Amino acid sequence: MPKQSVIERRWEAGTPHHPEAIRLLKAMAKLDTEDEAGFKFGGDGDNGEILLYLLSEVLERDERVEEGPE
């Protein structure tokens, strides 16, 4: 069985995006006045949605490291 990507795992589990990921991506999209990055947030598979999944994972992993072992 092939290993699932972080994006597939989060999507299939219905894991919500990290609030900071949403804030950061919206801020970046607002700064992209020439639409060079072309962030799209309309649904699964859009580049903005993929970035939200990835950034959410990074932020959550960072938080787990900061919290340390339980």
C-alpha positions in Angstrom: 0.0 0.0 0.0 1.5 3.4 -1.0 2.2 5.9 1.7 -0.3 8.8 1.9 1.0 12.3 1.5 0.4 14.8 4.3 -2.1 16.5 2.1 -4.1 13.3 1.4 -4.0 12.3 5.0 -5.3 15.7 6.3 -7.9 16.0 3.5 -9.3 12.5 4.1 -9.4 13.0 7.9 -11.1 16.4 7.5 -8.5 18.0 9.6 -9.2 21.8 9.7 -6.5 24.3 8.6 -4.5 25.9 11.3 -5.9 29.5 11.9 -2.4 31.0 11.4 -2.0 29.2 8.1 -5.3 30.8 6.9 -4.2 34.2 8.2 -0.8 34.0 6.5 -2.1 32.7 3.1 -4.8 35.4 3.0 -2.2 38.1 3.8 0.1 36.7 1.0 -2.8 36.6 -1.5 -3.6 40.2 -0.7 0.0 41.3 -1.3 0.1 39.4 -4.6 -1.5 42.4 -6.4 -0.2 41.3 -9.8 -1.6 37.7 -9.2 1.9 36.3 -9.9 1.4 33.4 -7.4 -2.2 33.0 -8.6 -3.4 31.7 -5.2 -6.8 30.0 -5.6 -9.0 29.0 -2.6 -12.1 27.6 -4.3 -11.8 24.0 -3.5 -9.7 20.8 -3.1 -6.7 20.8 -5.4 -6.4 24.5 -5.7 -2.9 25.8 -5.1 -4.0 27.9 -2.2 -5.8 24.9 -0.6 -2.6 22.8 -1.0 -0.5 25.5 0.6 -3.0 25.7 3.5 -2.6 22.0 4.1 1.2 22.2 4.0 1.5 25.3 6.1 -1.0 23.9 8.7 1.1 20.8 9.0 4.3 22.9 9.5 2.7 25.1 12.1 1.2 22.1 14.0 4.6 20.3 14.0 6.3 23.4 15.3 3.7 23.7 18.1 4.3 20.0 19.1 8.1 20.7 19.3 7.5 23.8 21.4 5.2 21.9 23.7 7.8 19.1 24.2 7.1 15.6 25.2 4.1 14.9 27.4 
